[in-house]
Amino acid sequence: MPKKEDADVINKLLQPDTSAQSEPSASSSSKPKAVGDIGGGEREKARSKKLLKDPRFQIRPLQQVASACTGAMITACFMTPLDVIKTRMQSQQSQQSRPSKCFLYCNGLMDHLFSCGTTSTAPCGSTLKPHFRGTLDALFKISRREGLAALWSGLGPTLVSALPSTVVYFVAYEQFKAKYIDIYQRHFAPPQLKGTTPEQKLPLVVPMLSGVTARICAVTFVSPIELVRTKMQSQRLSYAQVLQFVRNIIAIQGVAGLWRGLPPTILRDVPFSGIYWPAYEYLKICFSECDEEPSFGFSFVAGVLAGSVAALVTCPFDVIKTHEQIEFGERVIFTDSPSKELSKQSTYSRLAGIYRLFGLRGLFAGYVPRLCKVAPACAIMISTFEYSKQYFFHYNVHQHNKQLLKHNPNAKLVKEDDIE
């Protein structure tokens, strides 16, 4: 049985609004507006914009957290099987070259270092027997020999690391974006737009700064957690042993040693965010109607396009980051005596060295596999996040209407048709 308050809200919304016309015809409610009724259409758009910006209905930080968690979990579930296959094939290739203590595991949300030892939960080349001739071959062989569950073997560790980072990242982006919009409107907007600048008029530097700041916050917050998690996973240490490992890092390298893996992460992720968010917001401005919330399909396509552009531009940084993270893992994490000094080679010298050896093609090595991972991951994450935000927005409107009816049964309710 539905609650009385919910029934009152539904009945109130279903009642025809006779105040706008003195003699409404039977067919007027079903007919589209006349072409000449431009004023009414503009008023409806203005009302829609006003409702979308109304602070009473905007989603709360906890609702942003729930939206980000939903997106992260769905993205991880879809992307983990693809990356298990990619990791197996990369590990198979590494068997024919020099052995490595660790390898980089990526799922489109986060990058993780895994040990190549037998205790690692993620499969590595040193323990592989079947030979994979391609992606489909790997899919069938892994499923047949190890079961379908093996395709999600890295899901648990991925969620442990990806959830806090993704939540911090997306919630911080929303908060910083609102703050930067407020700063722009008060200090930099033209006089005629001060305080009321529509999103179409906002400069792309606003989402760029929001994305960069949010990414820096996210990777800084998660870096020590990722360091400890990776060490625990590599050797299955007890909490006392992990504490001793942290003490050793601090004793040898100082407190800053807990963030030793931060520079290579910032090197790629911050430029990626600085390109991805302006591209996504630009597509919203160009193709989404007025200030209405984007549809799921639009967010998905825009996420693919924005993620592809950002992945292409930052591919050279991704190549450098991969080399630096592997070096960091072998010399700091997957060893009993962490090295105090890592390579002092600058980013420019690394890029120049790769260019001398392999040319421009070397700087974009692995772009296609990365694109196949990043583009769908961005699409799934942003479309799920936007859809969840819309759900909570309409939920807030519904709760607002319930409160109005609770205090005044004849109160004028906000109709969701005005918002969609």
Buried (B, 14 or more C-beta within 10 A) or exposed (E): EEEEBEEBBEEBBEEEEEEEEEEEEEEEEEEEEEEEEEEEEEEBBEBBBEBBEBEEBBBEEEBBBBBBBBBBBBBBBBBBBBBBBBBBBBBBEBEEEEEBBBBBBBBBBBBBBBBBBEEBBBBBBBEBEBEBEEBEBBBEBBBEEEEEEBBBBBBEBBBBBBBBBBBBBBBBBBBBBEBBBEEBBEEEBEEEBEEEBEBEEBBEEBBBBBBBBBBBBBBBBBBBBBBBBBBBBBBEBEEEEBEEBBEBBEEEBEEEBBBBBBBBBBBBBBBBBBBBBBBBBBBBBEEBEEBBBBBEEBBBBBBBBBBBBBBBBBBBBBBBBBBBBBBBBBBBBBEEEBBEEBEEEEBEEBBEEBBEEEEEEBBBBBBEBBBBBBBBBBBBBBBBBBBBBBBBBBEBBBBBBBEBBEEEEEEEBBBBEEBE
